[in-house]
Amino acid sequence: MSTWTAPNPVNIVDLSFVDARFKLIDLAAFLDRVQKAGQGDDFRVQQLKQAARCLLQDEPERAKNVLLTFSDPTTEPIAKAHMQGAMGAYLGEDRRLEDKRQKT
């Protein structure tokens, strides 16, 4: 005879709401600072805003969709990296080529 009992269900909202609220307010403050600095056209800011739209969709896999917003969709490797380090967002094929032309 087993003595195991199922655990009580966890209220995810009770556990994580305050943390999620903090992150959302922090993001809003970041966007306010970016706007005040006149840097809203930066590709990373644009992708951040696009990713934020994923949050409003009532679809599963929001985290996956947000991650894909920042990801490089290409499948072919580039011959040589034009910089060292990550930018946190995909620069875009057209901008990557433009950046290469400026460096040569």
KEKE-275273 format. One record per residue (C-alpha): x, y, z; residue number from 1. Coordinates in steps of 0.1 Angstrom, whole numbers, plus 2048, in hexadecimal, padded with zeros to 3 digits. Last residue first. Layout:
u, v, w, k
X, Y, Z, NUM .
...
REM end
This chain:
u, v, w, k
964, 9D9, 62D, 104 .
954, 9E0, 64F, 103 .
936, 9F3, 640, 102 .
92E, 9D7, 628, 101 .
92D, 9BE, 645, 100 .
915, 9D4, 659, 99 .
8FD, 9D6, 63B, 98 .
8FE, 9B0, 638, 97 .
8F5, 9AC, 65C, 96 .
8DB, 9C7, 659, 95 .
8C9, 9B3, 63D, 94 .
8CD, 992, 64F, 93 .
8C0, 99F, 66F, 92 .
8D1, 9AB, 68F, 91 .
8C3, 98E, 6A3, 90 .
8C0, 997, 6C7, 89 .
8D5, 993, 6E7, 88 .
8F3, 9A4, 6D7, 87 .
90B, 988, 6DC, 86 .
930, 989, 6DC, 85 .
94C, 98E, 6C3, 84 .
945, 9A0, 6A2, 83 .
943, 99A, 67D, 82 .
943, 974, 681, 81 .
952, 962, 663, 80 .
944, 94B, 648, 79 .
920, 94E, 655, 78 .
90E, 92E, 65E, 77 .
8EF, 925, 64A, 76 .
8CF, 91F, 65E, 75 .
8C2, 942, 661, 74 .
8A6, 94A, 67A, 73 .
8BD, 95D, 693, 72 .
8AA, 95F, 6B3, 71 .
89C, 97D, 6C6, 70 .
877, 978, 6BB, 69 .
87D, 952, 6BF, 68 .
882, 957, 6E4, 67 .
861, 96A, 6E7, 66 .
84F, 94F, 6D4, 65 .
85E, 933, 6EA, 64 .
854, 946, 709, 63 .
830, 94B, 6FC, 62 .
82D, 926, 6F6, 61 .
807, 924, 6F8, 60 .
7F1, 93F, 6E8, 59 .
7DD, 95B, 6F8, 58 .
7F3, 975, 6E6, 57 .
7FB, 993, 6FC, 56 .
81D, 985, 706, 55 .
828, 982, 6E2, 54 .
824, 9A8, 6DE, 53 .
841, 9AB, 6F7, 52 .
857, 999, 6DF, 51 .
850, 9B3, 6C4, 50 .
859, 9CE, 6DD, 49 .
879, 9BD, 6E6, 48 .
881, 9B8, 6C1, 47 .
87D, 9DE, 6BC, 46 .
893, 9E5, 6DA, 45 .
8AE, 9CD, 6CC, 44 .
8AC, 9DD, 6AA, 43 .
8B3, 9FF, 6B9, 42 .
898, A18, 6AC, 41 .
88E, A20, 6D0, 40 .
8AF, A30, 6D8, 39 .
8A3, A54, 6DD, 38 .
8B1, A55, 701, 37 .
88E, A5C, 70F, 36 .
880, A3F, 6FB, 35 .
89B, A27, 708, 34 .
895, A33, 72C, 33 .
86F, A2D, 728, 32 .
876, A0B, 718, 31 .
88B, A01, 736, 30 .
870, A0D, 74E, 29 .
856, 9F8, 73C, 28 .
86D, 9DA, 73E, 27 .
873, 9DF, 764, 26 .
84D, 9E2, 769, 25 .
848, 9C1, 756, 24 .
864, 9B0, 76A, 23 .
855, 9BC, 78B, 22 .
832, 9AF, 782, 21 .
841, 98D, 778, 20 .
852, 98B, 79B, 19 .
832, 995, 7AD, 18 .
81D, 97C, 79A, 17 .
833, 95E, 79F, 16 .
828, 948, 7BC, 15 .
804, 955, 7C1, 14 .
7FE, 953, 79C, 13 .
80D, 930, 799, 12 .
7F5, 923, 7B4, 11 .
804, 901, 7BB, 10 .
7EE, 8E2, 7BD, 9 .
7F2, 8CE, 7DD, 8 .
809, 8B1, 7D9, 7 .
7FC, 88E, 7D1, 6 .
7FD, 875, 7ED, 5 .
816, 859, 7F1, 4 .
80F, 840, 80D, 3 .
80E, 822, 7F5, 2 .
800, 800, 800, 1 .
REM end
